[in-house]
Amino acid sequence: MSKLQQGTTEFRKANFALFAGGFITFSILYDVQPLMPVFSKEFHVSASTGSLTLSVTTFTLAVSMLLTSSLSEAWGRKIVMAASLLLSSLIVMITALSPSFGSLIGFRILQGVVLAGLPAIAMAYLGEEVDTNSLGAAMGIYISGNSIGGMAGRIITGSITDLFSWRIAMGCIGVISLALSIWFWLNLPKSKYFTPKPLKFKNLFASLIGHLKDPALLCLYGIAFILMGSFVTLYNYIGFQLLAPPYMLSQTIVGWIFIVYLTGTFSSTWMGRLSDRIGRQKVLWTGLIIMLTGAAITLTDPLIVKVIGIAIFTFGFFGAHSIASSWVGKRAKTEKAQASSLYLFFYYSGSSLAGTVGGFFWSHFGWKGVISFIVCLLLLAFPLSIKLSFLPVKSWQK
C-alpha cells in the first residue's frame, strides 16, 4: 500500500478536499479584516480595539490547536477536521447577528476554538498520507487554498458590505462554507497510515516539551511567529490607510485589493516544488527577502505602486510559509500533529500579538511606523534561519 503520489486520483481528491478545507478556514478567519474600519465606526472603538475581532480569534485558534491535534490522535484526522468545518460554518452565521461589539468578540473567540480543528491536523494528514517526494507540492496546494480562502473572505465581505451590510456579508460566508464543508466530508480519502492512540494529556504535555527541546523546530516556530505577525500587521492596517485621504477608496475597492492573494497561491505551490529540488534553506531566505522588498515598496504614495508592493510582500510570505510549515513535518519524526500544532501556535500567536501591537504604530506613527515595525520583525527571522544551517545536517535539511 503506497502513499499518495502526484498523478494519482487519490492524490488529487485529497488535495482538492484540503484545498476546500483551507478555503473555508481562512475565509471565515479573515472575513473581518476589511471590516475593521466599519467596526470602529459602528461600535465607536479605536483601530487597535477593532483589530481584536481578528486577534482574539487567532489567539484562541492557536491555543485550541494544541488540544485538537491530540483529539485527532485518538478520534481520527478526518472526523475532527470535518466537524470543525461544519461547526465553524454555523458559528459565522450566528456571528452576523451580534447585537454589540462585546458579543461580536465573544462569538469570534468561540470561532477560534472551533476553527482549530483543521489547520494543524491537515498538515499532519499530509505528512502521514503523502509520499515524501510529493509532500512539498501537496503542502503548497493546501496553503494555496488558505490564500484563496483568505482573499475570497475579504473580497466577499468588503463587496457585500458596501451593497448591503457587514451582517449579510458574514451570512453569505457561512452559506458558502457550509456547502464546501459537506463536499470536504464526502471527498477526503480516509487515513491509511494513521494509528489511533489513547487520549492522554500527560503524553500531550511530554510531546510538546520534547518538540520545544529540538533547536531546529524552535527556530522554525520563531520564524512562524515572525512571518504571520508581519503579514497580519500589514493587512490589518492597510485598509485604514486606503479608506482615508488622499486615497478615499470605497469598502468594495479595498476588499478587491486582496486579490493580490493570488500571488500567494502561485508562490506557495511553486516554492514548495522548488524546495524539493534545490533545498528549503535557500528558498526560505528568498521568501524573506521578497517580503522585505514588498514592505518597502508600500511606503511609496502612488496607489498602483503600493498595491504592487503588497502583492510582492504576499508572494514572499506564502512562499516562505509553505517552506517552513513543510519543514516542520519533515523534521518531526513522532507526534507530527503536535509538532504542526506548535508551529501554528506560534504562527497565530504572532498574528494576535503583532497584529494588535501594529495598531499602536499606526495610531502614533502612521503607515511608516507600521512598515518599520514589520521590517524589524522580518530582520529577526534571518538569525533564526541562519542558525538552521549550523545544526547537524540530517535528511530534513535537504
C-alpha positions in Angstrom: 0.0 0.0 0.0 1.8 3.1 -1.3 1.4 6.6 -0.1 -0.4 9.3 -2.1 1.7 10.4 -5.1 1.3 13.1 -7.7 -0.6 12.0 -10.7 -3.0 9.6 -8.9 -6.7 10.1 -8.4 -6.5 9.8 -4.6 -3.8 12.4 -4.5 -6.0 14.8 -6.4 -9.0 14.1 -4.3 -7.0 14.6 -1.1 -5.6 17.9 -2.3 -8.9 19.3 -3.6 -10.6 18.4 -0.3 -7.9 20.0 1.8 -7.8 23.0 -0.6 -11.5 23.4 0.2 -10.9 23.0 3.9 -8.2 25.7 3.8 -10.5 27.9 1.8 -13.3 27.6 4.4 -11.0 28.1 7.4 -9.3 31.2 6.1 -12.3 32.8 4.6 -14.0 32.6 8.0 -10.9 33.6 9.9 -10.1 36.7 7.8 -13.6 37.9 6.7 -13.5 40.5 9.5 -10.2 42.1 8.4 -11.5 44.5 5.8 -14.4 45.3 8.2 -12.2 46.7 11.0 -12.8 50.3 9.9 -16.6 49.5 9.8 -16.5 48.0 13.3 -14.5 51.0 14.6 -17.2 53.4 13.2 -20.3 51.4 14.1 -19.3 50.4 17.6 -17.2 53.5 18.3 -13.9 51.8 19.1 -10.3 52.5 18.2 -8.3 50.8 15.4 -6.4 48.6 17.9 -9.7 47.6 19.6 -11.3 46.9 16.2 -8.4 44.6 15.3 -9.3 42.4 18.3 -12.1 40.9 16.1 -9.2 39.1 14.4 -6.6 38.9 17.2 -8.9 37.1 19.7 -9.8 34.5 17.0 -6.2 33.8 16.0 -5.2 33.6 19.7 -7.9 31.1 20.7 -7.2 29.2 17.5 -3.5 29.0 18.4 -4.2 27.7 22.0 -7.0 25.3 20.9 -4.9 23.6 18.3 -2.7 22.2 21.0 -5.7 20.2 22.2 -7.5 19.4 18.9 -4.3 17.9 17.4 -4.3 15.5 20.3 -8.0 14.7 19.9 -7.3 13.8 16.3 -4.6 11.3 17.5 -7.4 9.5 19.4 -10.5 10.1 17.2 -9.0 10.3 13.8 -7.9 13.0 11.4 -10.9 13.2 9.1 -13.7 13.3 11.6 -12.2 16.2 13.6 -11.5 18.2 10.5 -15.0 17.8 9.1 -16.7 18.6 12.4 -14.6 21.7 12.7 -15.6 23.0 9.3 -19.3 22.3 9.8 -19.5 23.9 13.2 -17.4 26.9 12.0 -19.8 27.5 9.2 -22.8 27.7 11.6 -21.0 29.9 14.0 -20.1 32.5 11.4 -23.8 32.8 10.6 -24.6 33.4 14.2 -21.8 36.0 14.5 -23.6 38.0 11.8 -26.4 38.6 14.4 -24.1 40.1 17.0 -26.0 43.0 18.8 -22.9 44.6 20.3 -19.1 44.7 20.0 -18.8 42.6 23.1 -21.0 39.8 21.7 -19.1 40.1 18.4 -15.8 39.5 20.2 -17.4 36.6 22.2 -18.5 34.8 19.0 -15.1 35.4 17.4 -13.4 33.8 20.4 -15.7 30.8 20.0 -14.9 30.8 16.3 -11.2 30.4 17.0 -11.8 27.4 19.2 -13.8 25.6 16.6 -11.7 26.6 13.6 -8.7 24.9 15.4 -9.9 21.5 14.2 -8.5 21.8 10.7 -5.1 23.6 10.3 -2.7 21.5 12.4 -4.4 18.3 11.6 -4.4 19.0 7.8 -0.6 19.3 8.0 -0.3 16.1 9.9 -2.6 14.3 7.5 -0.4 15.3 4.6 2.7 14.4 6.4 1.3 10.9 7.0 -0.5 10.1 3.8 1.6 11.8 1.1 4.8 10.4 -0.3 7.9 12.4 0.7 8.7 13.4 -2.8 5.2 14.8 -3.3 4.9 16.5 0.1 6.2 19.9 -1.0 3.7 20.1 -3.8 0.9 18.9 -1.6 1.6 21.3 1.1 1.8 24.1 -1.4 -1.6 23.2 -2.8 -3.1 23.2 0.6 -1.6 26.5 1.5 -2.8 28.0 -1.8 -6.3 27.0 -0.6 -5.6 29.1 2.5 -4.5 32.1 0.4 -7.5 31.9 -1.9 -9.9 31.5 1.1 -8.3 34.5 2.9 -8.6 36.5 -0.3 -12.2 35.4 -1.0 -13.4 36.1 2.5 -12.0 39.6 2.4 -13.4 40.4 -1.1 -16.8 38.9 -0.4 -17.3 40.8 2.9 -15.9 44.0 1.5 -18.1 44.0 -1.6 -21.3 42.8 0.1 -20.9 45.2 3.0 -20.9 48.1 0.5 -24.0 46.8 -1.2 -25.9 45.7 2.0 -24.3 45.3 5.4 -21.5 43.5 7.1 -24.0 41.2 8.7 -25.4 40.0 5.3 -21.8 39.6 4.1 -20.8 37.3 7.0 -24.0 35.3 6.5 -23.0 34.7 2.8 -19.6 33.5 4.0 -21.4 31.0 6.3 -23.6 29.6 3.5 -20.6 29.1 1.1 -18.6 27.5 3.9 -21.4 25.1 4.8 -21.7 23.8 1.3 -17.9 23.3 0.9 -17.8 21.6 4.3 -20.2 18.9 3.1 -18.1 18.5 0.0 -15.0 18.1 2.1 -16.5 15.3 4.1 -17.6 13.4 1.0 -14.3 13.6 -0.8 -11.4 13.5 1.6 -9.8 10.0 1.4 -9.7 8.1 4.8 -6.4 7.9 6.6 -4.4 4.7 5.7 -1.2 5.4 7.7 -2.8 6.7 10.9 -3.0 4.6 14.0 -5.3 5.8 16.8 -3.8 6.3 20.2 -5.5 6.7 23.6 -6.2 10.3 24.6 -3.7 11.0 27.4 -3.0 14.6 28.2 0.1 13.7 30.1 1.6 12.3 26.9 0.5 15.5 25.1 2.5 17.6 27.6 5.6 15.4 27.2 5.3 15.5 23.4 5.1 19.3 23.3 8.1 19.7 25.7 10.0 17.2 23.5 9.4 19.3 20.4 10.3 22.5 22.2 13.7 21.0 23.1 14.5 20.5 19.4 16.6 23.6 18.3 15.6 23.2 14.7 11.9 23.2 15.5 12.4 26.2 17.8 13.9 28.1 15.0 11.0 27.2 12.7 8.5 28.2 15.4 10.2 31.6 15.8 10.1 32.1 12.1 6.4 31.2 12.0 5.7 33.9 14.7 7.6 36.5 12.6 6.1 35.6 9.3 2.5 35.7 10.4 3.0 38.7 12.7 4.4 40.7 9.8 1.7 39.6 7.4 -1.3 40.3 9.5 0.0 43.6 10.7 0.3 44.8 7.1 -3.2 43.6 6.1 -4.8 44.8 9.4 -3.9 48.5 8.8 -3.7 48.9 5.0 -7.5 49.3 4.9 -7.3 52.2 7.4 -4.8 54.0 5.1 -6.7 53.4 1.9 -10.1 54.4 3.2 -8.6 57.7 4.4 -7.2 60.7 2.4 -5.7 61.0 -0.1 -7.0 57.7 -1.4 -10.6 57.7 -0.1 -11.3 54.3 -1.6 -14.6 52.5 -1.1 -15.0 49.4 1.1 -15.5 47.3 -2.1 -12.3 48.5 -3.8 -10.3 48.0 -0.6 -11.7 44.4 -0.4 -10.8 43.8 -4.1 -7.2 44.8 -3.4 -6.9 41.5 -1.6 -7.0 39.8 -5.0 -3.2 40.1 -4.7 -3.5 36.9 -2.6 -3.4 35.1 -5.9 0.3 35.7 -5.9 0.4 33.6 -2.8 -1.5 30.8 -4.5 1.3 30.6 -7.1 4.2 31.2 -4.8 3.2 28.6 -2.2 3.0 25.8 -4.8 5.9 27.0 -6.9 8.3 27.5 -3.9 7.1 24.2 -2.4 8.1 22.3 -5.6 11.3 24.4 -5.9 12.4 23.4 -2.4 12.0 19.7 -3.3 14.7 20.4 -5.9 17.2 22.9 -4.5 16.6 22.8 -0.7 14.4 24.5 1.8 17.1 26.8 3.2 17.7 28.8 0.0 14.0 29.1 -0.8 13.2 30.3 2.8 15.8 33.1 2.6 14.4 34.1 -0.8 10.9 34.4 0.6 12.1 36.6 3.5 14.0 39.0 1.1 10.9 39.2 -1.1 8.8 40.2 1.9 11.2 42.9 2.9 11.2 44.3 -0.6 7.5 44.4 -0.8 7.1 46.1 2.5 9.5 48.8 1.5 7.6 49.4 -1.8 4.4 50.1 0.1 5.9 53.2 1.5 5.5 54.9 -1.9 2.5 57.2 -2.5 1.1 56.1 -5.9 -1.7 53.6 -5.3 -0.7 51.2 -8.1 2.9 51.0 -6.8 1.6 50.5 -3.3 -0.6 47.6 -4.5 2.3 46.1 -6.3 4.3 46.2 -3.1 1.5 44.4 -1.2 1.5 41.7 -3.9 5.2 41.2 -3.7 5.0 41.0 0.1 2.2 38.5 -0.2 4.1 36.4 -2.7 7.1 36.2 -0.4 5.0 35.4 2.7 3.1 32.4 1.3 6.3 31.0 -0.3 8.2 31.3 3.0 5.3 29.9 5.0 4.9 26.8 2.7 8.6 26.1 3.2 8.7 26.5 7.0 5.5 24.5 7.6 6.5 21.5 5.4 9.9 21.7 7.1 8.3 21.0 10.5 6.5 17.9 9.1 9.8 16.7 7.7 11.8 17.3 10.9 9.3 15.8 13.4 9.6 12.0 13.4 6.9 11.3 16.0 3.7 13.1 17.1 3.6 15.1 13.8 0.2 16.6 14.7 1.6 18.1 17.9 4.7 19.4 16.1 2.5 21.0 13.5 0.1 22.4 16.1 3.1 24.1 17.9 4.2 25.6 14.6 0.7 27.0 14.2 0.5 28.1 17.8 3.5 30.4 17.3 2.2 31.3 13.8 -1.2 32.6 15.1 0.3 34.0 18.3 2.3 36.2 16.0 -0.9 37.2 14.3 -2.6 38.1 17.6 0.3 39.9 19.3 2.0 41.6 16.4 -1.4 42.4 14.7 -2.6 44.2 17.8 0.7 45.9 18.6 0.8 47.2 15.0 -2.2 49.3 15.9 0.0 51.3 18.3 2.4 52.1 15.4 -0.5 53.0 13.1 -2.1 55.4 15.7 1.2 57.1 16.6 3.4 57.0 13.5 1.1 56.2 10.6 2.0 53.8 7.7 5.7 54.4 8.1 5.5 53.3 11.7 3.7 50.1 10.6 6.3 49.2 8.0 9.2 50.0 10.4 7.6 47.5 12.8 7.2 44.9 10.1 10.8 45.3 8.9 12.2 44.9 12.4 10.2 41.7 12.8 11.4 40.2 9.5 15.1 41.1 10.3 14.8 38.9 13.4 14.0 35.9 11.1 17.4 35.9 9.5 19.4 34.9 12.6 16.9 32.0 13.1 17.1 30.9 9.5 20.9 31.1 9.6 21.1 29.0 12.8 19.3 26.2 10.9 22.3 25.9 8.6 24.7 25.3 11.5 22.6 22.5 13.0 23.7 18.9 12.3 22.9 18.0 8.7 20.1 15.4 8.5 17.6 14.4 5.9 15.2 17.1 7.0 17.6 19.8 5.7 17.6 18.6 2.2 
